[in-house]
Amino acid sequence: MPRIEIFSDVSQVTDMVRMVNTRMPGTIRGLHDTLARVIEQEAKIRVPVRTGRLLSSIFTDVSKNLLTIQARAPYASYVEHGTRYMRPQPFLRPALEVGLRSVGDVLYEHLRRLIPGLER
């Protein structure tokens, strides 16, 4: 059930805003880390495997405000997008879509830890 809290003391609101601002960079980093794991796992589930080289080349990197998802095998783009002779077998784009659909849930979980009493 949704809950609404009304603060009668402005200092409570100020303290909460200060706390959120202080902890937000860590929350965003945690969000990036969690999304990176979700997307990487999903890509590794979806990638077609013959030798395992393409599977082992999938990685994510989180640095500052940038989340990178990449497959480093030289032929990864051909598998993802296809060629004139080979149909596409996308694995990164669908994994990214799964990750993007889960952003709301992941963000909520991180904010719930950050803000006491936060409910859906």
HELIX and SHEET records of a PDB file:
HELIX    1   1 VAL A   10  ARG A   46  1                                  37    
HELIX    2   2 ARG A   53  SER A   56  1                                   4    
HELIX    3   3 ALA A   76  HIS A   81  1                                   6    
HELIX    4   4 LEU A   92  ARG A  101  1                                  10    
HELIX    5   5 VAL A  103  LEU A  114  1                                  12    
SHEET    1   A 2 ILE A  58  SER A  63  0                                        
SHEET    2   A 2 LEU A  66  ALA A  71 -1                                        
END                                                                             
